[in-house]
């Protein structure tokens, strides 16, 4: 009897839940996650006092179009597996999905970027729930990408007034969210707008945007008052802007729970600033906070033939571009957010990998058909200036947490290890670039130690190194040049040093930075004193000062100095100038005088601001003790203007007998 009663109660509860439209059910799937420090392929330092319910989220909005394109995902053991299971087993507990109103053209062709609409969110949310992960629904209120640079109005709302948009955004939000919930998704949070610093749904006034936010918020509350509402901004590096946005929301009476931010370490300042700003908003306005987007490169390579948004040069020295460097960066973002009391962190598009490894020509038709590139050509009418010109593949594949073949990287496990930590064999992750500079004829002294970053990620600023003697012997310090020298660290790590032998510039005060101008002689050949020393770094080639000329009358002058030749050899002289309006009959050249002989460069034309031109006199054979005069001649029309700067007189080789 008791068992029958329990069965009836269970069935009634299920029916009530379905009738109520809740849709979401608790998953029976429970991933096995660490409860203590483990050995792993990556090193992860445990984050102190990290709550067990800290959000470890990932945006995988493009996954359905990826799978339709033939992408297969593999777990860390190389076995094919459902992406959602791989993520859950790696500690991801929240999925984020963007929602566009209508990302299709009039012929039903998708704009790309996953063609993410409400149906996409329903499927992704349902699959996430099956593996125990909640869903963050990110309404862009646009038919395609919404970010600080563009907040296009949906096509269907194009001619709507603000009041009409207020009604439209309410209906759209409520109906869409109800559909997502009924699909089986466990919706825990909803974003009303995406990176809305400068507008939303075609509105740019903060007052108008606030009116739309209030309407969208009301719609979410009517669906389920327990769903957290997030408002999303970027530019967290600008404290005044970030806190100011929170003030605008409060003044407008916007009903929301979470102040969300994007934080990319290569764009948005230090992590200390991230902690500071999030803490200030939480304390001053009583709102929860969350990092809704972050990411980092694990490689500098491109996997699909479509250029990457971030290259190795754009990354941060503290986080070497590697799997371990990616893990370290994500761990530190989580630590910075947790220190501010934030709800958690979402990694952006961590599974957006190449559809094939066969390059642009093979991949392009696939991106077009399935929307697995960042944009397709079908988006050209909706977004003509960006997608219309630069459509293509994934610009994020080098920041995914899966390799180019779809296999999970060890860095993905950072999500499950941050509570208790992970250890492994200590190894050098990267060494600090070694550059040795010396002047011609100086003694070359190679460093005895190199600064290295370990995977733990401590820094050793004194690991011993041995350099290749045979390569060192090939370096000629008597002439300018650049050389690569290989070395080996004491742990066996290979390193390379860049050795640069620089020319000695025998021109004194070559950039006119010194107040003492006595080494320079200026002769105004037509009596018009049209020159001076100008302090304006924008007009200088080097430093902040330059030799300046301008006059309402015709100008003709020379500026020169005499140099005692220090040793036998071949010498070059280079003089630089920029300017304009010099006239058709202008004459500008560099020269070198030796007694009665004068050698000049070719004439060159000054044709625009900071369009620097060089006058060069090369391979002048001179002997020690000779005196040479180097300088520049300028003749130009009235109102001609310009600056002369950074003159060089260098020995390029010893004279050959």
N, C-alpha and C positions, 0 to 999 in steps of 0.2 A: 504493500500500500504506500509505504513511504517513498519507494523508488518511483512508483507511478505518479505520485504527487509532485516529486521533484522534476520529473519529465514534463509534466503539464506546465509547471511554473517556468521551466526553461523555455518551452515553446511559446508561452505567452510573452515572455520577455523579448524573445526574438521578434515576434509579430509587432509588439509595441514599438520596438526600435525601428523596424522597417516602415511602419505606418507613420512614425514621427519624422521619417525622412532622414534619419541620422546616417544611415548607410554604412558608416565606418564601424568595423568590428575589431576587437583586439586580436592581433595575430598570435597564433600559437608558437610562432618561430622565435626562439631566443638564442641569439648567437653566443658562443662561448668566448667570453672576453677575459682578459687577465685580471687577477686579483692581487698580484704582486709583481715585482720586477722580473722581467724575462730576458733571456738572450735572444737577439734578433739580428737581422741583416743591417738594420740601421740603429744608430744610437739615438735615444730620446731621453732627455732630462725630464723627470716628472715635474709637473706643475703643482706647486704647493697649494693646498686648500681648493683644489678644483672640484666643484660639485659633481656628483655622479650623474645629475641630469643636465649638465652643461651641454648646450647644443653643439654638436659636431656635425655640421651640415654640409651638403654638397648640392650645387645646382647641376642637374643633368638634363636640361631642357631639350637638348638636341638628340637624346638617346633613341627615340623612335625613328627619326629620319636616318640616324646612323645604322640602326639595325636593318631598316628597309634597304639601305645602300649596300648591305652585305657585311657590315662590321660584326665581328664575333669577339666576345670578351673572354679572357682567360684569368683564372685565379693565379696566385703567386707560384703555384706548383705547375703552371702551364696547362691546366685542365680547363676545357671549355665550361663556362658556368654563367648563369643568369647574373647580369650586372648588379641587380638589386641585392642578390645574396652575397656577392663579392663585397659590396659596400657595407652591408650589415655586419658581415664577419670581420671587417676591418675597423669596426667601431663607429661607422657613420650612423647617426640616429635620426636624421632629419633630411628630407629632400626638398629642394627648391625648384619651382618650375615657373617660367615666365608665361604670360598669357597675352596674346595679341587679339584684338577684336576680329579682324578679318584679313589675315596675311595672304591673300590670294588676289590675282588680277581678275578682270572681267571674264576671262576664259577658264578660270579655275586653276591657273598655274600658281604654284606657291612662291612666295618671296624668298624663301630660304631661311637660314638660321634656325632650322628645325620646324618651320611652318607651324609655330606654336600657337594653338588656339585652345578653346575650352575643351574640346575633345581630347587634345593632347594631354592636357592637365588631368583629365579624368582617368586616362589610361595609366599615366605615370603615377598618379596618386594611389590608384588601386593596387598597382604592383608594389609600390613602396609599403603600403599597409600590410601586404601579405608577408613582408619581412620585418614587421614591427617598427617601421619608420613613419614618423609624422610628415606632413606636407606643409610647406610654405607656398602659398599661391601669390605670385608676383604679377599683379595687374599693371600693364604698361599704359592702358587707355590710349592705345595707338594701334595701327595696323602693322607696325614694324618697330624696329629698335627705337627705344626712348632713352635718352641720356642727356647730359647737360648741353650738348651741342644741338640737339633736335628733340622736339616734343610735338610730332605731327598729330593733327587731329584725325581720328578715324574717318574713313571715307563717308560712312553713313551719317556722321555728325557734322560734316563739313560746313553746311550752311545754317547750323543751329545757333541760336542766340545763347548767351550764358545761362539764362533761366531754363532754356530747353535742354542744354547740356546737363544741368543739374538734375533734371528729371531722367534724362537718358543714362547718366552714369549710375544713378540709383537703381534703375531697372536692370541695367546690364550687370552690375555687380551682384545684385541679389539673385537674379536668375542663373548667372554663371556659377556662383558659389553653391547654390542649391544643387545644381547638376553635378558639380564636382563631389560634394558631400555624398549624394545619393549613389555615386559610382562605387563607393567603398573606400574612398580616401579618408585618412584620419587627419583632417585639416586642423593644424594647431595655430597657424598664423597666416594673416593675409596682409600683403603689401598693397596699399592704395597709391599707386604711382611708383615710378622707377627713376631714381636720381633726378629729383624734381627741383633742383636748385634754381633753375631759371624758367620754369614753366611746366605745364601739364595739359595734355589734350588740346594743344593749340593755344592755350591761354598763357600769357606771360606775366600778367599782373599778379602779385602775391595775394591780393584781396580776392581776385577771381579764382585763383587756384585753391585758396582756403575754402571758398564756397563749395567748390566741387569736392574737396576732401571731406567736408562735413556731410555731404550727401552720400558719398561712397561709404563713409564710416557708419552712417545710420543703416545702410543696407546690410553691412556685415553684422551689426548688432541684431538685426531682425532675423537673420538666419541662425545665428548662435552667439549669444553674448559671452560665451567662454572662449571664443576664438580671439587671440591677440591681434590687434591692429597695429601695423607698422607703417611709419612714414619714412621714406628712404631718400637720403642725400649723399652727396660725395664732397670732395674738396675738404676732407677732415683736417688737412694740413693748415687750412685757414681757420684759426680758432674763432675769429670774429664772425666769419660767415656762418660757421656751424652753430655757434651759440645764438647768433642772430636769427637763424631759421627756427630754432626752438622757441625763441621769444615771439616770433610771428605766429607760430601755431598756437601758443598760449593766448595771445591777444585776440586771435580770431575764434577762440573757443573750440578748436578742432578736438574731437573726441578720439584719442588714440592711446595706445599703451607703450609702444616701443619706438624710440628714435633710432632708426637704422642708418648705417653708413657703409659706404664702400671704402676699403683700405687696401691699396696696392703699394707695397713698400717702395717700389721704384718711382712712384708718382706722389705719394701722399705724406711725405715727411717721416719723422722718427716714430718709433713705437711708444716712446715716452710721451710724445705729444698726443698720440692716440689715446693712451690711458688718461692723460690729463683732461682732454676735451670731453671724453665720455663720462668721466667722473664729475666734471662740472655740470654737464647737462642733467645727470641723474640727481645730483644734490640740489641744483637750483630749481629744476622743474618737476622733480619727482617722477620722472619717466624711466622705464627700463630702457636699456640700450642693447644693440646687437650689431656685430659686423656682418653685413649681409653679402659682402663680396670680398674675396681676397684670392690670391694665387701667386705662383712663382715658377720660374723656369727650372726644368731638370736637365735641359740640353739646349745648346745653341743651334742645333740642326733644325731644318725644315723637313717635315715628313710627307707633304702632299703636293708640293709644287706651287703652293699659294703662300706668299710671304707672311712671316710671323709679325704679330703686333709688337712683341718685345724680343729683342735680340740679346745676345750675351753682353754686348757693350752697354745695354740699357739697364743691366742688373747691378746689384750692390756687392761691393767687395767683401763685406762681412758674411755674405751667403754665396759661396761658390756655386756656379751653375753646374749642378750635379743632383743626383737623387738624394744624397744626404743633405746637400744645401737646401733643396726644396723642403725636406722634412724639417730642418732646423728653422727655416723661415716661418712655416706654418705653425710649428710649435710655439715660436716666440709671439706670433700674432695672437694665438689663443691665450698665452700667458699675459700679454698686455691687456687683452679684453677682460680676462678674469680678474686682473688686478683692479680694474675699474668697476667690477661688479656686474659686467655685461652678461646677458643670457647665453651668449655663445658666438660661434663663427661659422660662416658658410663659405666653402671653397667654390669658386666659380668655374663651371663647365669642366670638371675634372675628368670626364670621359670622352671629350671631343677629339677623337683621334682621326688619322687619315682613313679615307674610305678604301684606298689601295695605296701601294707603294710605287705605282707606275707613272707618277708625275701628272702635270697639269692637263695635258691633252686627253689622257684616259679618264682622269677624275672629273673633268668639267661636265661631261654629259650626265654623270651620276649626280653631281651636286644640283644640276638643273632639274633633273627628274624628281629627286627625293627631298630636295631642300636641305641637304646635309652640309652645304657650304655656308659661309656667313651671310651670303646674299646671292640671289640668282638674278639673271638678266630681266626676269619678269617684274622685279621691284623698281625698274627704271622710272616708271611714271610716278610712282608714289614717293620715291627718294632719288630724284635725278642726279643730284650733285655728289652723292656718295655711292650708294649701291649701284646707281645707273652707270657709273664710270669704273668702279673698282670691284665689282662682284667677283666672287671666287670661292675658295675653299675655307678650311679652318685656319684662322690666324693664331690659334691657341694650342695647336697640337704639341708644341714644345713646353706647354705648361700643364698638360694633362697629368694625371697620376697613373696613366697606363702608357706603355711604350707604343711605338708606331704600329705594332702588330696587334695591339689590344690586350696585352698581358699586363696584369697589375704590377706596378712598381713597388718596391719595398717601402717607399715614402708614403704610400696609402695607409700603411699601418700606424702612422703617427697618431691617427684618431683613437686607436685603441690603447696606445701606449702612454699617452700623456698623463693619465692618472697615477700610474705606478712606475713608469719609466721602462726603458729597454737598454740593455748593454750589449756590447760586442767587442771584438778585438780592436784595440786602439790603433788607428792608422791615419796617415797624413791624407787629408781631404784635398788640400790645395796649398800651394806655396805662393807667397807674395811675389809679384813680378820683380825680377832683378834687372835693374838698369844701371850701368856704370858709364859715367860721362867723364871725359878728360879732354884737355886742350892739346893741340898738336905739340909734340916734344915732351909732354908730361909723362911721368912714369905710370904705367898701368898697375893698379892695385885692385885685385879682385877680392870681393868679400869672403871672409872665412866661414860665415854662417848665413843662413837664410831663414826668414820668418815663415812659419808654416801654421796652417789651421788644421787641427785634428777633427775627427768626426764627432768628438764628444760635446761641444765644439770649442775646446780650449785653444789657446794660441801659444806657440813656442817661438820666441823671437831670436833663438840662437841655435838652431840645428846645424851641425857642421856639414860642410859640403866640400867635395873635391872636384876641381875643374879639369877639363881635358887639356893637358899640356900641349898636345900637338896643335890644337886649335888656337891656343894662346900665342904660340910661336908664329902663327900666320898673320897676326895683327900688326899692321904697320902704323906706328904712332907718329910718324913724321908727316903724314898727310891726312886730311879729313876722310872719314869712312865710317861704316857701320858693320858690325860683325855679330854673329850668333855664336855663343860658346856654351857647349853642353857640360852638365855636371851631374853628380850623383850625391843625394843626401845620405846620411849615415844609415837610414832605414832602407836604402835601396831605391827611393823615389827619384826618377829622372827629372832634372830641371834644366832650364835654358836661361842664360843671361844675355841681355842685349847690350853690347859695348859700342859706345858712340865716341868717336874721336872728332872733336869739334875744332873748327878753324879758330885761330886767334884774330880778332878784329883789331887792326892797328890804327883805326880811326879813333881819335879822342872825342869824347862827348858826341857819339855818333847819332844819338836821338834827341839831342838838344835839351836833355833833362837837367843838366847842370846849369847853375846860375852863371858860372864863369864861362863866357863865350869867347874868351881871348884867343883860343886856338883857331877860331873861324874868321875868315876875312870875307867881307861882303862888299861887292863893288856894284854900284848902280850906274850902269854904262850910259844911260841917257839922262842922268841927274834926277830921276824920279825915285825918291826913297819909298819904295812900295812894300817893304818887307818888315817883319817883326817875328818874335817868338810867341806862338800862340799856345795857351794852356786849354786844351779841349781834347779829351781822350778819344772822342768820336772821330776826330780828324787826324789822329796820330796813328801811325803804323805800329809803333811800340811805345809804351808808356803813355803819358798824358800830354806831352809837349811836342811841338813840331815847328819847323821853319815855315812861316806862312807868308803868302804874297797876295796882294789885291790892291787895285788902284782904279780911280776913275779915268786915268790917263794910260797911254801905252807904257809897257813895262819891259825892261831889259836889264838883267842883272846876272852876276855869278856869285856862288857861295862856295868857298874852298878852304882847304887847310893843307899844310906841308908836313910830310911824314919822312922820318929817317928810316931807311930800309934796314931791318934787323939782321938779315942773313941772305945769302945767295938763294935764288929760286925763281919760280914762276908765280906771279901774283894775279889776282882778280880784283876788280873794283866794281861794286854794285851800288847804285843810288836809286832810291824809290821816291815816287811822287804821285799825287792824285789831284784832280781839280777839273775845271771846266770853263767854258766860255772864253777859251784862249784865242779864238779867231783862226781863220783859214791860213794865215801867214805865220802862225806860231812856230817856234823852233825850241825844242826841249831836248837836251842830251846830257849824258855824263861824260866826263873827260879825265884824262890823266896826263900831266905835263912832266917831262923830264928834260930840264934845260930848255932848249929852244924847240924841242919836239913835243907835239901834243897828239894823243890818240883819243878819238871820241867814239862813243857808242852810236848806234843808229838813232836817228831822231825818233821820238815817240810822242803820241798824241794823248793829251789828258782829256778824257771824254766822259767823266762823271764822278760824282761824289763817292769816295772810298773805293773807286775802281783803280786800285794801285797798279802802276806801271813801273817797270824796271829798266834802267839804263845800265848796260853791262859792258865793261872793257875787260877782255880775258887774256890770259897767258902772256903777261908782261914780264919779260926777262929782266931781272934786276940783280944787282950785287950789293953785298953788305956795305953800308955807309952811303949808298946813293940817297939822294933826296928827290922825292916825287911830290907833286901837288895834285890832289884829287878834288873834284868838285862837280858842280852842276851848273849848266847854262840854261837860262829861261828867257825867251822873248815872246811876248804875247800882246794882244789887243787890250784896250781899255776895258775894265770890268772883268778881265780874266782873273781867275782866283785858283788857289790850290795850296797844298802843303808838301814839303819835302821832309823825309824822315828816314831813319834806320840805314845810314850809309855804312858800307863795309869794305875794308881793304884787307884781303886775306892772302896768305901764301898757300898755294894749292899743291905745290911740289917743290923739291929741291931742283935747281937748274941741272940739266943734263949736259955734260961736256961733249 
